[in-house]
Amino acid sequence: MTNGGRTTSTGTNLGPFERIRDVSPQAPLPDLLPVRQHYDVPVEADVPAATRRELEALRPRITAGMRIAVTAGSRGIHDIATVVKAACTWLREQGAEPFIVPAMGSHGDANAEGQLAVLASYGITEQTMGVPLRATMDTVVLGRVPDGPEVHLDAHAAQADGILLVNRIKPHTDFHGEMESGLGKIAAIGLGKQRGAEGIHAYGSTGLARWMPAVARRIVDTGKVLGGLAIVENAHETTAKVAFVAPDGIAGPAETALLAEAGELLGRLPFDDLDVLVVDELGKDKSGSGMDTNVIGRMWIPGVAEPDGPRITAITVHAISKASYGNAVGVGLADFIPFRVLEDIDLHAVYVNAMTSGTGGLRRTKLPIALATDRDAVAAAILMCGRPDPENVRLVRVHDTLDTVSLLVSASLRAEIDSHPRLEIVGEPVPFACTPEGELPAWPA
């Protein structure tokens, strides 16, 4: 967090937070059982081959010299670099001239250099992809959806002869509808850049279900969109399926069907009720909301209904992923953080992203209770979770909300683990032993 020009290393003067540096809640930390959640899920064994196979449907539309913009977004998609590179290679083999455009709304600090940096963190550069990357925040306005927002299209994509959308399809973290995160979203929000994303989000998160598909269809109706490569991931965060979606299926029935598949494969916590969830790391590469709201059971958007579960009383978050570059959007979904998270927050990135998101950013960017160390944050969560016998706290620790396979679970939940058909204890109980400096124990290798 910006700190008046002072150095932001641990122990730095944090202004008003200094009053609580010596506040050190005391609570028993539970022994933790290493648990593996088993999912019977499909896996795409050869992602490049699957990409090439799916693109064969596009062959009749490709002509020599055709300039094609290929989208790459800001989410932490496991095989995004692999799919984008395979697509660009295939297009070049057909005689086309592909180039990559960042399609991530206002992410990357809402500037071209920042968006290129985000792609580079995923291994997408001109050197690795073998094609140009063209980044801009400029857009072409395609008009306005009746009674709705303006339709913006990335200026480089607008000048191309064709556009190939590439994105993961999965349940959205702000709303639920027939189209959520996927090809329509990367067209409407991603290629809309900051101005397009702001225009859609101005109608609130409840308006996303209506206006995002409408804007996407308006872009498709230009005739420039050749189709889309949809990536569906399984609960192990790897690719389950790559599917080509024709233009008439984008923000349409084909995308809806893939969304249903993705929803069935989404990893989830195996417990309906928890006192404390400890999340080692949040980030834009983990979820658009920092933590996946479908996993933590918190939406926290005005006018949007809360999920049925899971029901978690207190959530602690302990780091911002490096790939987020300080963008801690979603930190407000947590209840407790250590000072280290305060020091790593880039408020400019957070506020730009939050303001672009409209009502989706109102509550999710508020600061949780901040205490000096990881241990203090977890102890406070245990003390404040409403359990009179804290030694029996129902606690789960995860690395991030993308990974619900490897869990650390308090011994108080052992009976439920033993009776759960997908859960396996894979080691002996270990104490929740923080370092002498109060840092979390290292995540098991």
C-alpha positions as CSV (number, residue, x, y, z in Angstrom):
1,M,0.0,0.0,0.0
2,T,1.3,3.4,-0.9
3,N,2.9,4.7,2.3
4,G,3.8,8.4,1.9
5,G,7.0,7.6,0.0
6,R,8.4,5.4,2.8
7,T,10.0,2.1,2.2
8,T,7.4,-0.7,2.3
9,S,9.4,-3.6,3.8
10,T,8.0,-5.5,6.8
11,G,8.2,-3.4,9.9
12,T,7.7,-0.1,8.1
13,N,5.7,2.6,9.7
14,L,2.1,2.0,8.6
15,G,0.6,5.1,10.0
16,P,-2.6,4.5,12.0
17,F,-2.0,0.8,11.8
18,E,1.0,1.2,14.1
19,R,-1.5,1.5,17.0
20,I,-2.3,-2.1,16.6
21,R,1.2,-3.5,15.8
22,D,1.4,-4.9,19.3
23,V,-2.1,-6.3,19.3
24,S,-1.6,-10.1,19.4
25,P,-4.7,-12.2,19.9
26,Q,-4.2,-15.5,21.6
27,A,-6.1,-18.6,20.5
28,P,-5.2,-22.3,20.2
29,L,-4.2,-23.1,16.6
30,P,-5.5,-26.6,15.6
31,D,-3.5,-29.5,14.4
32,L,-4.0,-29.9,10.6
33,L,-4.6,-33.1,8.6
34,P,-3.2,-33.1,5.0
35,V,-6.2,-34.1,2.9
36,R,-6.6,-34.7,-0.8
37,Q,-10.0,-34.3,-2.5
38,H,-10.4,-36.7,-5.4
39,Y,-12.3,-35.7,-8.5
40,D,-13.2,-38.0,-11.4
41,V,-12.7,-35.5,-14.2
42,P,-11.8,-35.5,-17.8
43,V,-8.4,-34.4,-18.9
44,E,-7.2,-33.2,-22.3
45,A,-3.9,-35.0,-22.8
46,D,-2.7,-33.1,-25.8
47,V,-3.8,-29.5,-25.7
48,P,-1.9,-28.3,-28.8
49,A,-3.4,-31.2,-30.9
50,A,-6.9,-30.5,-29.5
51,T,-6.5,-26.8,-30.4
52,R,-5.4,-27.7,-34.0
53,R,-8.2,-30.2,-34.3
54,E,-10.9,-27.7,-33.2
55,L,-9.6,-25.0,-35.6
56,E,-10.1,-27.2,-38.6
57,A,-13.7,-26.0,-38.6
58,L,-12.3,-22.5,-39.3
59,R,-10.2,-23.5,-42.3
60,P,-12.7,-22.5,-45.1
61,R,-12.8,-18.9,-43.7
62,I,-9.0,-18.4,-43.7
63,T,-7.4,-16.7,-46.7
64,A,-3.7,-15.9,-47.4
65,G,-2.6,-12.7,-45.9
66,M,-5.6,-12.4,-43.6
67,R,-4.7,-10.3,-40.5
68,I,-6.3,-12.0,-37.5
69,A,-6.4,-10.7,-33.9
70,V,-6.1,-13.5,-31.3
71,T,-7.2,-12.6,-27.8
72,A,-5.3,-13.3,-24.6
73,G,-6.8,-12.3,-21.2
74,S,-5.7,-11.7,-17.7
75,R,-6.9,-14.8,-15.9
76,G,-4.6,-17.5,-14.7
77,I,-5.6,-20.1,-17.2
78,H,-3.4,-23.2,-17.0
79,D,-2.8,-23.7,-20.7
80,I,-3.5,-20.2,-22.1
81,A,0.0,-19.8,-23.6
82,T,-0.2,-23.3,-25.1
83,V,-3.6,-22.7,-26.7
84,V,-2.7,-19.2,-28.0
85,K,0.6,-20.3,-29.5
86,A,-1.0,-23.4,-31.1
87,A,-3.7,-21.2,-32.6
88,C,-1.2,-18.7,-34.0
89,T,0.9,-21.4,-35.4
90,W,-2.1,-23.0,-37.1
91,L,-3.2,-19.7,-38.5
92,R,0.2,-19.0,-40.0
93,E,0.3,-22.4,-41.6
94,Q,-2.9,-21.5,-43.4
95,G,-1.2,-18.3,-44.7
96,A,-2.8,-15.9,-42.3
97,E,-1.0,-13.2,-40.4
98,P,-2.1,-13.5,-36.8
99,F,-1.2,-11.1,-33.9
100,I,-2.1,-11.2,-30.3
101,V,-4.1,-8.4,-28.5
102,P,-4.5,-8.2,-24.7
103,A,-8.2,-8.5,-24.0
104,M,-8.5,-7.7,-20.3
105,G,-10.6,-4.5,-19.8
106,S,-8.9,-2.3,-17.3
107,H,-6.5,-4.9,-15.9
108,G,-2.8,-4.3,-16.0
109,D,-3.2,-0.9,-14.3
110,A,-5.4,0.2,-17.3
111,N,-2.4,0.9,-19.6
112,A,-0.9,-0.9,-22.6
113,E,2.5,-1.6,-20.9
114,G,0.8,-3.1,-17.9
115,Q,-1.3,-5.4,-20.0
116,L,1.7,-6.6,-21.9
117,A,3.4,-7.3,-18.5
118,V,0.4,-9.4,-17.4
119,L,0.7,-11.5,-20.6
120,A,4.4,-11.8,-20.2
121,S,3.9,-13.2,-16.7
122,Y,1.9,-16.0,-18.4
123,G,4.7,-16.7,-20.9
124,I,3.0,-14.8,-23.8
125,T,5.5,-12.6,-25.5
126,E,6.5,-11.9,-29.1
127,Q,9.5,-14.2,-28.6
128,T,7.6,-17.1,-27.2
129,M,4.6,-16.9,-29.5
130,G,6.4,-16.0,-32.7
131,V,3.8,-13.4,-33.7
132,P,3.4,-9.6,-32.9
133,L,1.7,-8.4,-29.7
134,R,-0.3,-5.2,-30.3
135,A,-1.5,-3.5,-27.1
136,T,-3.5,-0.3,-26.8
137,M,-6.3,1.1,-24.6
138,D,-7.8,2.9,-27.6
139,T,-11.1,1.6,-28.9
140,V,-13.5,2.1,-31.8
141,V,-17.1,2.7,-30.9
142,L,-19.5,0.5,-32.8
143,G,-22.6,2.3,-31.6
144,R,-24.9,1.6,-28.6
145,V,-27.0,-1.4,-27.6
146,P,-30.6,-0.2,-27.6
147,D,-31.3,1.2,-24.1
148,G,-27.9,0.0,-23.0
149,P,-24.2,0.8,-23.1
150,E,-21.9,1.8,-25.9
151,V,-20.1,-1.0,-27.7
152,H,-16.3,-0.6,-27.7
153,L,-13.8,-2.7,-29.6
154,D,-10.0,-2.7,-29.3
155,A,-8.6,-0.5,-32.0
156,H,-6.2,-3.1,-33.3
157,A,-8.8,-5.8,-33.4
158,A,-11.2,-3.4,-35.2
159,Q,-8.6,-3.0,-38.0
160,A,-8.0,-6.7,-38.4
161,D,-9.6,-8.8,-41.0
162,G,-10.8,-11.3,-38.4
163,I,-10.9,-11.9,-34.7
164,L,-10.3,-15.3,-32.9
165,L,-11.5,-15.2,-29.3
166,V,-9.7,-17.4,-26.8
167,N,-10.8,-17.7,-23.2
168,R,-11.8,-20.1,-20.4
169,I,-15.4,-20.7,-19.8
170,K,-16.5,-21.0,-16.2
171,P,-19.1,-19.7,-13.7
172,H,-18.8,-16.0,-13.1
173,T,-18.0,-14.6,-9.7
174,D,-20.4,-11.6,-9.9
175,F,-23.7,-13.1,-11.3
176,H,-25.2,-16.2,-12.8
177,G,-27.0,-16.4,-16.2
178,E,-27.0,-18.2,-19.5
179,M,-23.6,-16.6,-20.3
180,E,-21.0,-15.9,-17.7
181,S,-17.2,-16.0,-18.0
182,G,-16.1,-17.0,-21.4
183,L,-16.0,-16.0,-25.0
184,G,-18.8,-13.4,-24.9
185,K,-17.1,-11.9,-21.9
186,I,-13.7,-11.6,-23.5
187,A,-15.4,-9.9,-26.5
188,A,-17.5,-7.5,-24.5
189,I,-15.3,-6.7,-21.5
190,G,-11.9,-7.7,-22.6
191,L,-11.8,-6.2,-26.1
192,G,-13.9,-3.3,-24.8
193,K,-10.9,-2.2,-22.8
194,Q,-11.4,0.2,-19.9
195,R,-14.1,2.3,-21.5
196,G,-16.1,-0.7,-22.7
197,A,-15.8,-2.5,-19.3
198,E,-16.8,0.7,-17.4
199,G,-19.8,1.2,-19.7
200,I,-21.2,-2.3,-19.0
201,H,-20.4,-2.3,-15.3
202,A,-22.1,1.1,-14.9
203,Y,-25.4,-0.9,-15.0
204,G,-24.3,-2.8,-11.9
205,S,-23.4,-6.5,-11.5
206,T,-27.1,-7.4,-12.0
207,G,-26.9,-5.8,-15.4
208,L,-24.0,-7.9,-16.5
209,A,-26.3,-10.8,-17.3
210,R,-28.2,-8.6,-19.7
211,W,-25.7,-6.3,-21.3
212,M,-22.6,-8.4,-21.6
213,P,-24.2,-10.9,-24.0
214,A,-25.9,-8.1,-25.9
215,V,-22.6,-6.2,-26.4
216,A,-20.8,-9.4,-27.3
217,R,-23.4,-10.2,-30.0
218,R,-23.1,-6.7,-31.4
219,I,-19.3,-7.3,-31.8
220,V,-20.0,-10.7,-33.4
221,D,-22.5,-9.1,-35.8
222,T,-19.7,-7.0,-37.3
223,G,-18.7,-10.2,-39.1
224,K,-15.1,-9.9,-37.9
225,V,-15.4,-12.6,-35.3
226,L,-14.4,-15.9,-36.9
227,G,-15.3,-17.9,-33.8
228,G,-13.8,-18.8,-30.4
229,L,-11.6,-21.3,-28.8
230,A,-13.2,-22.2,-25.4
231,I,-11.1,-23.8,-22.7
232,V,-12.9,-25.8,-20.0
233,E,-10.9,-26.6,-17.0
234,N,-11.4,-29.4,-14.4
235,A,-11.1,-29.2,-10.7
236,H,-7.4,-29.9,-10.9
237,E,-6.9,-26.6,-12.8
238,T,-5.9,-28.4,-16.0
239,T,-7.6,-28.4,-19.3
240,A,-10.5,-30.8,-19.6
241,K,-11.6,-29.7,-23.1
242,V,-10.8,-27.3,-25.9
243,A,-13.8,-26.5,-28.1
244,F,-14.3,-24.3,-31.2
245,V,-17.4,-22.2,-31.0
246,A,-18.8,-20.8,-34.2
247,P,-19.9,-17.1,-34.2
248,D,-23.6,-17.9,-33.8
249,G,-22.7,-19.9,-30.6
250,I,-20.8,-17.1,-28.9
251,A,-23.1,-15.6,-26.2
252,G,-25.5,-18.2,-27.4
253,P,-26.6,-21.8,-26.9
254,A,-23.1,-23.4,-27.6
255,E,-21.5,-21.2,-25.0
256,T,-24.3,-21.9,-22.5
257,A,-23.8,-25.6,-23.0
258,L,-20.1,-25.4,-22.3
259,L,-20.8,-23.2,-19.2
260,A,-23.0,-26.0,-17.8
261,E,-20.1,-28.5,-18.3
262,A,-17.7,-26.1,-16.6
263,G,-20.0,-25.7,-13.7
264,E,-20.1,-29.4,-13.1
265,L,-16.3,-29.6,-13.2
266,L,-15.7,-26.6,-10.9
267,G,-13.7,-27.5,-7.7
268,R,-15.5,-26.7,-4.5
269,L,-14.8,-27.0,-0.8
270,P,-16.1,-30.4,0.6
271,F,-17.6,-28.9,3.8
272,D,-20.9,-26.9,4.0
273,D,-20.1,-25.1,7.3
274,L,-16.7,-23.8,8.4
275,D,-15.7,-21.5,11.2
276,V,-12.5,-20.3,9.5
277,L,-11.0,-20.5,6.0
278,V,-7.3,-19.7,5.7
279,V,-6.4,-18.6,2.1
280,D,-2.7,-18.3,1.6
281,E,-3.0,-16.2,-1.6
282,L,-5.5,-14.3,-3.6
283,G,-5.0,-12.8,-7.0
284,K,-6.4,-11.8,-10.4
285,D,-4.7,-14.9,-11.8
286,K,-6.8,-17.0,-9.4
287,S,-10.2,-15.3,-10.0
288,G,-11.5,-12.0,-11.3
289,S,-12.7,-11.4,-7.7
290,G,-9.3,-12.4,-6.2
291,M,-11.0,-15.4,-4.6
292,D,-13.6,-17.4,-6.4
293,T,-17.0,-16.5,-4.9
294,N,-18.4,-19.9,-6.0
295,V,-15.8,-21.5,-3.7
296,I,-16.0,-19.2,-0.6
297,G,-19.8,-18.7,-0.7
298,R,-19.6,-14.9,-0.6
299,M,-20.9,-12.6,-3.4
300,W,-21.1,-9.3,-1.4
301,I,-22.5,-7.2,-4.3
302,P,-25.6,-5.0,-3.7
303,G,-28.6,-6.5,-5.3
304,V,-27.0,-9.9,-6.0
305,A,-28.2,-12.9,-4.0
306,E,-25.7,-14.6,-1.8
307,P,-24.9,-18.3,-2.6
308,D,-26.5,-21.1,-0.6
309,G,-23.1,-22.2,0.6
310,P,-20.6,-22.9,1.8
311,R,-21.2,-21.0,5.0
312,I,-17.9,-19.7,6.3
313,T,-17.8,-17.4,9.3
314,A,-14.3,-15.9,9.0
315,I,-11.8,-15.8,6.1
316,T,-8.2,-14.8,6.4
317,V,-5.9,-14.0,3.4
318,H,-2.2,-13.9,3.7
319,A,-0.6,-12.8,0.3
320,I,-1.3,-11.2,-3.1
321,S,-0.1,-13.4,-6.0
322,K,2.9,-12.0,-7.8
323,A,1.0,-12.2,-11.1
324,S,-1.5,-9.6,-9.7
325,Y,1.1,-6.9,-9.5
326,G,-0.5,-5.6,-6.3
327,N,-4.1,-5.7,-7.6
328,A,-5.8,-7.0,-4.4
329,V,-9.3,-6.6,-5.7
330,G,-11.3,-9.1,-3.6
331,V,-9.4,-8.5,-0.4
332,G,-12.7,-7.1,1.0
333,L,-14.1,-10.6,0.7
334,A,-11.8,-11.5,3.6
335,D,-12.2,-10.6,7.3
336,F,-8.5,-10.6,8.4
337,I,-5.1,-9.9,6.8
338,P,-1.6,-9.5,8.0
339,F,0.3,-6.2,7.6
340,R,2.3,-7.8,4.8
341,V,-0.8,-7.7,2.6
342,L,-1.3,-4.1,3.4
343,E,2.3,-3.3,2.3
344,D,1.8,-5.2,-1.0
345,I,-1.4,-3.6,-2.1
346,D,-1.2,-1.2,-5.1
347,L,-4.1,1.0,-4.3
348,H,-4.0,2.6,-7.8
349,A,-4.5,-0.8,-9.5
350,V,-7.2,-1.8,-6.9
351,Y,-9.2,1.4,-7.2
352,V,-9.1,1.6,-11.1
353,N,-10.3,-2.0,-11.2
354,A,-12.9,-1.4,-8.6
355,M,-14.3,1.7,-10.2
356,T,-14.4,-0.1,-13.6
357,S,-16.4,-2.9,-11.9
358,G,-19.1,-0.6,-10.5
359,T,-21.2,-2.2,-7.8
360,G,-18.9,-5.3,-8.0
361,G,-16.1,-3.2,-6.5
362,L,-18.0,-1.5,-3.7
363,R,-17.6,-4.0,-0.9
364,R,-14.9,-6.3,-2.3
365,T,-12.2,-3.6,-2.1
366,K,-12.7,-2.6,1.6
367,L,-9.8,-3.3,3.9
368,P,-10.4,-6.2,6.4
369,I,-9.1,-6.2,10.0
370,A,-5.3,-5.9,9.6
371,L,-3.0,-7.3,12.3
372,A,0.8,-7.6,12.4
373,T,1.4,-11.2,11.5
374,D,-0.2,-14.3,9.9
375,R,-0.6,-15.9,13.3
376,D,-2.4,-12.8,14.7
377,A,-4.8,-12.8,11.8
378,V,-5.7,-16.5,12.2
379,A,-5.9,-16.3,16.0
380,A,-8.3,-13.3,15.7
381,A,-10.5,-15.2,13.2
382,I,-10.7,-18.1,15.7
383,L,-11.5,-15.9,18.6
384,M,-14.2,-14.0,16.6
385,C,-15.9,-17.0,14.8
386,G,-18.5,-17.5,17.4
387,R,-17.2,-20.9,18.7
388,P,-17.0,-21.0,22.5
389,D,-14.6,-24.0,22.4
390,P,-11.9,-22.7,20.0
391,E,-9.8,-25.8,20.4
392,N,-12.5,-27.5,18.2
393,V,-12.6,-24.9,15.5
394,R,-13.7,-26.1,12.1
395,L,-10.8,-24.7,10.0
396,V,-9.6,-25.4,6.5
397,R,-6.4,-24.0,4.9
398,V,-6.1,-23.7,1.1
399,H,-3.3,-22.3,-1.0
400,D,-5.8,-20.4,-3.2
401,T,-9.4,-20.9,-4.3
402,L,-8.4,-22.4,-7.6
403,D,-7.0,-25.4,-5.7
404,T,-9.5,-27.4,-3.8
405,V,-7.6,-30.7,-4.3
406,S,-4.9,-30.2,-1.7
407,L,-6.3,-29.1,1.7
408,L,-5.1,-28.8,5.3
409,V,-8.1,-29.6,7.6
410,S,-8.4,-29.2,11.3
411,A,-8.5,-32.5,13.3
412,S,-12.0,-31.5,14.6
413,L,-13.3,-32.4,11.1
414,R,-11.9,-35.9,11.0
415,A,-15.2,-37.8,11.3
416,E,-16.5,-35.8,8.3
417,I,-13.4,-36.5,6.3
418,D,-13.6,-40.2,7.0
419,S,-17.3,-40.3,5.8
420,H,-16.7,-38.2,2.7
421,P,-16.4,-40.4,-0.5
422,R,-13.9,-38.0,-2.2
423,L,-11.6,-37.2,0.7
424,E,-8.5,-39.0,1.7
425,I,-6.1,-38.2,4.6
426,V,-2.6,-38.4,3.0
427,G,-0.4,-37.8,6.0
428,E,-0.1,-37.5,9.8
429,P,-1.5,-34.5,11.7
430,V,0.8,-31.5,11.8
431,P,0.7,-28.6,14.2
432,F,-0.3,-25.2,12.9
433,A,3.1,-24.0,13.9
434,C,3.9,-20.5,12.7
435,T,7.5,-19.3,12.5
436,P,8.9,-17.2,15.4
437,E,8.1,-14.1,13.3
438,G,4.5,-15.2,13.1
439,E,4.4,-16.3,9.5
440,L,2.3,-19.2,8.2
441,P,4.0,-22.6,8.1
442,A,5.3,-23.4,4.6
443,W,2.7,-25.0,2.3
444,P,3.5,-28.7,2.1
445,A,5.5,-29.7,-1.0
